[in-house]
Structures are given as structure tokens and as C-alpha cells.
Amino acid sequence: MTLKHVSFISRTVFVKNNDVEAACRVLNRILGREGLIDQYRRTRFFEKPCQFRRRINFERCKSIYNEDMDRKIQFVLRKNRLDAFPGAS
């Protein structure tokens, strides 16, 4: 299986009290979180090679930025500091 193929994951969403709309919202949230909706929208039409490279580069930059910000936030929120609130005296 190559990276371009969709990984098929079976999901089961229960409908409670005949509330189909709530079950659809749950299913859409699951599919959106896993990125299947975005992948479907991307593959509906042909993506030019320059647009493909641009999107891939943007996703790489975004993941690097998010990783760096998470690391900085964890550094600020660490608990084993001498001064719990540095600069606030």
C-alpha cells in the first residue's frame, strides 16, 4: 500500500432515539479528524503538480510550526520550576 492510497478504517456510529442528524454530526467529526473529508475533496479534481508541491510544502511548514509551538508551550507550562510565575513579582 502506498502513501497515496486511503487507509480504510471501519467506524460504527450508533443512532440513538432515531436521531440521525446527531449520528451524522458524529460521523462527520470522526471523518474530519482523520482527514478523510479533506482527502476526498482534494481528489475530486485533478491537482496540478505545482499546486501539489505547494500544498505539501505548506503542510510541512505547518507541522514544523505546530511542533515548535507545542514544545514552547510545554516549556512554559512545566511544573518543576523554582519560580512558578517568572517575571510576576
N, C-alpha and C positions, 0 to 999 in steps of 0.2 A: 504494500500500500504506500503510495507516495504522499507527500505532504499536501498536494493539491486536492486530494480526494477528501470528501466529508467523512468524518468518523460517525458512524451511526450508533446512537445510544438510545436504547428503548426507555421511554418515560411513560409512566402511568399517572393520570390525573383523575381523581375521583370527583364525581358530580354529586354534591350534597344538596338535598331538598330541591331537586330539579332546577338548581341554579347554574345553568350552562354558562352564563356570562362570567361568573366568578371563576369557573374552571378554565375558561378561555384566557382570562387575565393571568391566571397562574401559569398556564402553558406558555403564553407569550413571554412572561417574565423568565421562565426557565430557558426558553429558546434564545431570548435576548442575552441572557447572562452567558450562555455558551457560545454566542456569536454565530449561531446558525442563520438567524434572520439577516444579519449583515452579509454573510457569505452568499445567501440566496439572492439578495439584491444586487450584489456585485456580479454574479454570474448570469444574471438575466440578459445582459447585453455584453457585447464584446468590449474589452478594456484594452485600449491601445498600450503598446509596450512602454511608452514614456509615462503614461498615467500609472501603469502598474509599478514601475520603478519609483515614481514619485510617492505613491501610496505606501509602498514597502519602506522607503526611507523615512517617511513621516511616522509610521508605526514604530520603527526602531528608535527614532529620536524621542518619541513619546514614552516608550517603555524605559529608556535610559533616564529621562527626566523624572518619571514617576518613582523609579527605583532610588534615585538620588534624594528626592524629596522624602520618601519613606524613611530612608536612612537618617536624614537630618531631623525629622520629627521624632524618631525613636531616640536619637541622641539628646534632644531637648527634654523628652519625657522620661528619661532614665531616672531610676529611683534611688540609686546608691551614691548620691552626691553629698558632699559636705554641706553645701548651702542649697536648700531645696528651691529657693527662688533667687537666683543670682541677679544682682542689679536692683533688686527691690528692697531698699533699706529705709 
